Amino acid sequence: MEPVIRIKNLRKFFGDKMVLKDINLEVHKGEIIGYIGPNGAGKSTTVKIMLGLIGEYEGQVNILGQDISSGDINYKSRIGYVPEIAEIYENLTAREYLTFIGELYGMDYEVADKKAEKLMELFGIQNVYDARISSYSKGMKQKTLIISALINDPDILFLDEPLSGIDANSVMVFKEVLAELARNGKTIFYSSHIMEVVEKLSSRIVLINNGEIAADGNIEELREKSLEGSLEEIFNNLTGFNDHQEIAKEIVATIKGVE
Protein backbone atom coordinates (compact mmCIF):
# COMPACT_ATOMS: atom_id res chain seq x y z
CA MET A 1 0.00 0.00 0.00
CA GLU A 2 1.27 3.46 -0.95
CA PRO A 3 2.24 5.43 2.18
CA VAL A 4 0.29 8.63 2.81
CA ILE A 5 3.53 10.30 3.96
CA ARG A 6 6.91 9.46 2.44
CA ILE A 7 10.03 11.39 3.42
CA LYS A 8 13.39 10.57 1.83
CA ASN A 9 16.77 11.97 2.90
CA LEU A 10 15.22 15.16 4.27
CA ARG A 11 17.72 17.83 5.25
CA LYS A 12 17.07 21.35 6.42
CA PHE A 13 19.56 24.09 7.20
CA PHE A 14 18.95 27.32 9.08
CA GLY A 15 22.03 29.29 8.13
CA ASP A 16 25.01 27.01 8.69
CA LYS A 17 23.16 24.79 11.15
CA MET A 18 21.70 21.52 9.91
CA VAL A 19 18.51 20.97 11.93
CA LEU A 20 17.28 17.91 10.00
CA LYS A 21 19.83 15.25 9.03
CA ASP A 22 18.66 12.75 6.42
CA ILE A 23 15.20 12.02 7.82
CA ASN A 24 13.63 8.94 6.23
CA LEU A 25 10.06 8.10 7.17
CA GLU A 26 7.03 6.31 5.73
CA VAL A 27 3.59 6.63 7.33
CA HIS A 28 0.59 4.55 6.27
CA LYS A 29 -3.14 5.00 6.31
CA GLY A 30 -4.72 4.51 9.75
CA GLU A 31 -1.53 4.96 11.77
CA ILE A 32 -1.33 7.21 14.82
CA ILE A 33 2.26 8.44 14.89
CA GLY A 34 3.60 9.84 18.14
CA TYR A 35 6.36 12.21 16.99
CA ILE A 36 8.48 13.11 20.01
CA GLY A 37 11.85 14.62 20.85
CA PRO A 38 13.55 17.28 22.99
CA ASN A 39 13.06 20.98 22.31
CA GLY A 40 15.06 21.95 19.23
CA ALA A 41 15.27 18.35 17.96
CA GLY A 42 13.52 19.19 14.68
CA LYS A 43 9.92 18.06 15.34
CA SER A 44 8.17 21.29 14.43
CA THR A 45 10.48 21.87 11.46
CA THR A 46 9.55 18.45 10.03
CA VAL A 47 5.84 19.11 10.45
CA LYS A 48 6.02 22.63 8.99
CA ILE A 49 7.86 21.31 5.93
CA MET A 50 5.11 18.72 5.39
CA LEU A 51 2.50 21.46 5.73
CA GLY A 52 4.30 23.62 3.18
CA LEU A 53 4.99 26.34 5.75
CA ILE A 54 8.78 26.00 5.40
CA GLY A 55 10.61 25.56 2.10
CA GLU A 56 14.20 25.39 0.87
CA TYR A 57 14.92 21.87 2.05
CA GLU A 58 16.91 19.01 0.54
CA GLY A 59 15.39 15.59 -0.11
CA GLN A 60 11.90 14.50 -1.06
CA VAL A 61 8.58 14.89 0.76
CA ASN A 62 5.47 13.20 -0.64
CA ILE A 63 2.08 13.76 0.98
CA LEU A 64 -0.89 11.70 -0.27
CA GLY A 65 1.13 10.70 -3.33
CA GLN A 66 2.11 14.27 -4.22
CA ASP A 67 5.63 15.73 -4.22
CA ILE A 68 4.98 18.93 -2.28
CA SER A 69 7.94 20.70 -3.93
CA SER A 70 5.93 20.77 -7.18
CA GLY A 71 4.08 23.88 -6.05
CA ASP A 72 0.70 22.15 -6.30
CA ILE A 73 -1.12 22.77 -3.02
CA ASN A 74 -4.15 20.52 -3.66
CA TYR A 75 -2.99 18.10 -0.96
CA LYS A 76 -3.59 20.81 1.66
CA SER A 77 -7.34 20.44 1.18
CA ARG A 78 -7.02 16.92 2.61
CA ILE A 79 -5.10 17.74 5.80
CA GLY A 80 -5.93 19.34 9.14
CA TYR A 81 -3.54 21.06 11.54
CA VAL A 82 -3.62 22.13 15.17
CA PRO A 83 -0.41 24.11 15.91
CA GLU A 84 1.10 24.43 19.37
CA ILE A 85 0.75 28.21 19.26
CA ALA A 86 -2.02 29.39 16.97
CA GLU A 87 -3.17 32.75 15.78
CA ILE A 88 -6.95 32.79 15.82
CA TYR A 89 -9.20 35.63 14.69
CA GLU A 90 -10.47 36.54 18.13
CA ASN A 91 -12.67 39.40 16.91
CA LEU A 92 -14.83 36.84 15.09
CA THR A 93 -17.45 34.56 16.59
CA ALA A 94 -16.91 30.80 16.33
CA ARG A 95 -19.68 30.66 13.73
CA GLU A 96 -17.88 33.28 11.61
CA TYR A 97 -14.46 31.72 12.11
CA LEU A 98 -15.40 28.08 11.51
CA THR A 99 -17.58 28.76 8.46
CA PHE A 100 -14.74 30.89 7.07
CA ILE A 101 -12.31 27.97 7.53
CA GLY A 102 -14.85 25.60 5.98
CA GLU A 103 -15.25 27.84 2.94
CA LEU A 104 -11.45 28.00 2.56
CA TYR A 105 -11.58 24.21 2.24
CA GLY A 106 -14.25 24.55 -0.47
CA MET A 107 -17.27 23.70 1.70
CA ASP A 108 -20.65 25.37 1.23
CA TYR A 109 -21.45 27.84 4.00
CA GLU A 110 -24.56 25.95 5.14
CA VAL A 111 -22.71 22.62 5.31
CA ALA A 112 -19.81 24.15 7.26
CA ASP A 113 -22.21 25.97 9.61
CA LYS A 114 -24.24 22.85 10.37
CA LYS A 115 -21.15 20.70 10.96
CA ALA A 116 -19.39 23.37 13.07
CA GLU A 117 -22.43 23.92 15.30
CA LYS A 118 -22.84 20.19 15.87
CA LEU A 119 -19.13 19.81 16.72
CA MET A 120 -19.34 22.78 19.12
CA GLU A 121 -22.26 20.99 20.80
CA LEU A 122 -20.37 17.70 21.04
CA PHE A 123 -17.35 19.47 22.54
CA GLY A 124 -19.63 21.15 25.09
CA ILE A 125 -19.32 24.76 23.88
CA GLN A 126 -22.38 25.27 21.67
CA ASN A 127 -23.58 28.05 24.01
CA VAL A 128 -20.71 30.31 22.81
CA TYR A 129 -21.06 29.58 19.09
CA ASP A 130 -22.15 33.18 18.46
CA ALA A 131 -19.89 34.80 21.07
CA ARG A 132 -16.65 36.49 20.11
CA ILE A 133 -13.66 34.18 20.47
CA SER A 134 -11.88 36.90 22.48
CA SER A 135 -14.29 36.09 25.35
CA TYR A 136 -13.33 32.37 25.39
CA SER A 137 -11.18 30.60 27.96
CA LYS A 138 -7.96 28.96 26.75
CA GLY A 139 -9.62 25.55 26.65
CA MET A 140 -12.57 26.86 24.62
CA LYS A 141 -10.20 28.44 22.09
CA GLN A 142 -8.30 25.16 21.83
CA LYS A 143 -11.51 23.22 21.19
CA THR A 144 -12.43 25.72 18.47
CA LEU A 145 -9.02 25.19 16.85
CA ILE A 146 -9.50 21.41 16.97
CA ILE A 147 -12.90 21.78 15.32
CA SER A 148 -11.35 23.98 12.61
CA ALA A 149 -8.82 21.20 11.90
CA LEU A 150 -11.53 18.52 11.69
CA ILE A 151 -14.25 20.37 9.80
CA ASN A 152 -13.04 19.33 6.32
CA ASP A 153 -12.86 15.60 7.23
CA PRO A 154 -9.07 15.47 6.62
CA ASP A 155 -7.22 12.33 5.56
CA ILE A 156 -4.18 13.38 7.63
CA LEU A 157 -4.39 15.28 10.90
CA PHE A 158 -1.28 17.03 12.22
CA LEU A 159 -1.48 17.79 15.94
CA ASP A 160 1.09 19.76 17.93
CA GLU A 161 0.26 19.76 21.66
CA PRO A 162 -3.48 19.74 20.88
CA LEU A 163 -4.68 19.13 24.45
CA SER A 164 -3.24 22.31 25.95
CA GLY A 165 -5.77 23.87 28.34
CA ILE A 166 -8.52 21.30 27.70
CA ASP A 167 -10.53 19.85 30.60
CA ALA A 168 -10.13 16.19 31.58
CA ASN A 169 -13.51 15.04 30.21
CA SER A 170 -12.82 16.60 26.81
CA VAL A 171 -9.35 15.01 26.76
CA MET A 172 -11.01 11.59 27.19
CA VAL A 173 -13.44 12.36 24.34
CA PHE A 174 -10.64 13.62 22.09
CA LYS A 175 -8.54 10.49 22.65
CA GLU A 176 -11.52 8.39 21.56
CA VAL A 177 -12.06 10.66 18.54
CA LEU A 178 -8.48 10.03 17.39
CA ALA A 179 -8.83 6.27 17.85
CA GLU A 180 -12.12 6.31 15.89
CA LEU A 181 -10.58 8.42 13.12
CA ALA A 182 -7.72 5.91 12.82
CA ARG A 183 -10.23 3.04 12.62
CA ASN A 184 -11.85 4.96 9.76
CA GLY A 185 -8.53 5.04 7.87
CA LYS A 186 -7.41 8.53 8.86
CA THR A 187 -3.74 9.13 9.68
CA ILE A 188 -2.77 11.08 12.80
CA PHE A 189 0.63 12.75 13.21
CA TYR A 190 0.76 13.64 16.91
CA SER A 191 3.51 15.69 18.54
CA SER A 192 3.56 16.24 22.29
CA HIS A 193 5.83 16.49 25.31
CA ILE A 194 3.29 14.61 27.46
CA MET A 195 4.76 11.13 27.22
CA GLU A 196 1.88 9.37 28.97
CA VAL A 197 -0.60 10.64 26.36
CA VAL A 198 1.69 9.73 23.45
CA GLU A 199 2.23 6.24 24.85
CA LYS A 200 -1.51 5.58 25.23
CA LEU A 201 -2.55 7.09 21.90
CA SER A 202 0.11 6.05 19.42
CA SER A 203 0.22 2.90 17.34
CA ARG A 204 3.80 3.85 16.45
CA ILE A 205 6.32 6.20 18.04
CA VAL A 206 9.04 8.09 16.18
CA LEU A 207 11.67 9.73 18.37
CA ILE A 208 13.80 12.47 16.85
CA ASN A 209 16.98 13.72 18.52
CA ASN A 210 19.49 16.25 17.15
CA GLY A 211 17.76 16.24 13.78
CA GLU A 212 17.92 12.44 13.37
CA ILE A 213 15.46 9.62 13.98
CA ALA A 214 16.73 7.87 17.09
CA ALA A 215 13.94 5.28 17.36
CA ASP A 216 10.92 4.15 15.36
CA GLY A 217 8.45 1.46 16.39
CA ASN A 218 5.57 0.60 18.69
CA ILE A 219 6.02 0.89 22.44
CA GLU A 220 6.99 -2.78 22.85
CA GLU A 221 9.67 -2.51 20.16
CA LEU A 222 11.05 0.63 21.81
CA ARG A 223 11.11 -1.12 25.17
CA GLU A 224 13.11 -3.99 23.70
CA LYS A 225 15.59 -1.54 22.23
CA SER A 226 16.16 0.52 25.37
CA LEU A 227 15.48 -2.06 28.09
CA GLU A 228 13.37 0.50 29.96
CA GLY A 229 9.75 0.62 31.08
CA SER A 230 7.74 3.78 30.43
CA LEU A 231 7.98 5.95 27.33
CA GLU A 232 9.38 8.72 29.52
CA GLU A 233 12.23 6.42 30.61
CA ILE A 234 12.81 5.29 27.02
CA PHE A 235 12.87 8.93 25.91
CA ASN A 236 15.42 9.86 28.58
CA ASN A 237 17.58 6.84 27.77
CA LEU A 238 17.63 7.40 24.00
CA THR A 239 18.21 11.15 24.23
CA GLY A 240 20.90 10.78 26.90
CA PHE A 241 19.02 12.88 29.44
CA ASN A 242 19.25 11.30 32.88
CA ASP A 243 19.89 14.28 35.13
CA HIS A 244 16.27 15.26 35.83
CA GLN A 245 16.29 14.14 39.46
CA GLU A 246 19.53 15.95 40.30
CA ILE A 247 18.39 19.12 38.51
CA ALA A 248 15.07 19.02 40.41
CA LYS A 249 16.90 18.71 43.73
CA GLU A 250 19.11 21.69 42.85
CA ILE A 251 16.10 23.78 41.86
CA VAL A 252 14.34 23.06 45.14
CA ALA A 253 17.54 23.76 47.09
CA THR A 254 17.91 27.08 45.27
CA ILE A 255 14.29 28.00 46.04
CA LYS A 256 14.94 27.27 49.74
CA GLY A 257 18.12 29.33 49.64
CA VAL A 258 20.39 26.39 50.41
CA GLU A 259 23.96 26.69 49.09
Long-range contacts (C-beta under 8 A, 24 or more apart in sequence): 1-28, 1-29, 2-65, 3-27, 3-28, 3-62, 4-28, 4-29, 4-63, 4-64, 4-155, 4-156, 4-187, 5-50, 5-62, 5-63, 5-156, 5-187, 5-189, 6-60, 6-61, 6-62, 7-46, 7-50, 7-59, 7-60, 7-61, 7-62, 8-59, 8-60, 8-61, 9-58, 9-59, 9-60, 10-46, 10-49, 10-57, 10-58, 10-59, 10-60, 10-61, 11-57, 11-58, 11-59, 12-42, 12-45, 12-49, 12-54, 12-56, 12-57, 12-58, 18-211, 19-45, 19-211, 20-45, 20-46, 20-49, 20-57, 20-211, 21-210, 21-211, 21-212, 22-59, 22-212, 23-59, 23-208, 23-211, 23-212, 23-213, 24-213, 25-206, 25-213, 25-216, 27-187, 27-189, 28-187, 29-155, 29-185, 29-186, 29-187, 30-182, 30-183, 30-185, 30-186, 30-187, 31-182, 31-187, 31-188, 31-203, 31-204, 32-178, 32-179, 32-182, 32-187, 32-188, 32-190, 32-201, 32-202, 32-203, 32-204, 33-187, 33-188, 33-189, 33-190, 33-202, 33-203, 33-204, 33-205, 33-206, 34-190, 34-191, 34-192, 34-198, 34-199, 34-201, 34-202, 34-204, 34-205, 34-206, 35-189, 35-190, 35-191, 35-206, 35-208, 36-191, 36-192, 36-193, 36-195, 36-198, 36-205, 36-206, 36-207, 36-208, 36-231, 36-235, 37-207, 37-208, 37-209, 37-214, 37-239, 38-209, 38-239, 38-241, 41-208, 41-209, 41-210, 41-211, 42-208, 42-210, 42-211, 43-160, 43-191, 43-208, 44-84, 44-160, 44-191, 46-208, 47-158, 47-160, 47-189, 47-191, 50-158, 50-189, 51-76, 51-79, 51-81, 51-158, 52-76, 63-156, 64-155, 64-156, 77-105, 77-106, 77-152, 78-152, 78-154, 78-155, 78-156, 79-154, 79-155, 79-156, 79-157, 79-158, 80-148, 80-149, 80-150, 80-151, 80-152, 80-154, 80-156, 80-157, 80-158, 81-149, 81-157, 81-158, 81-159, 81-160, 82-145, 82-146, 82-149, 82-157, 82-158, 82-159, 82-160, 82-162, 83-160, 84-160, 84-161, 84-164, 84-191, 86-145, 88-133, 88-141, 88-144, 88-145, 89-133, 90-132, 90-133, 90-134, 91-132, 91-133, 91-134, 92-132, 92-133, 93-129, 93-130, 93-131, 93-132, 93-133, 94-120, 94-125, 94-128, 94-129, 94-130, 94-131, 94-133, 94-144, 94-147, 95-129, 95-130, 97-133, 97-144, 97-148, 98-144, 98-147, 98-148, 98-151, 101-148, 101-151, 101-152, 102-151, 102-152, 105-151, 105-152, 107-151, 107-152, 112-151, 115-151, 116-147, 116-151, 119-147, 119-150, 119-151, 120-144, 120-147, 122-173, 123-147, 123-170, 123-173, 124-169, 124-170, 137-165, 138-164, 138-165, 139-165, 139-166, 139-167, 139-170, 141-165, 142-166, 143-170, 146-174, 154-186, 155-185, 155-186, 155-187, 156-186, 156-187, 156-188, 156-189, 157-181, 157-186, 157-187, 157-188, 157-189, 158-189, 158-191, 159-188, 159-189, 159-190, 159-191, 159-192, 160-191, 160-192, 161-191, 161-192, 161-193, 161-194, 162-190, 162-192, 163-192, 163-194, 163-197, 175-200, 175-201, 195-230, 195-231, 195-232, 195-235, 196-230, 196-231, 196-232, 198-231, 199-230, 199-231, 205-231, 207-234, 207-235, 207-238, 207-239, 209-238, 209-239, 214-238, 214-239
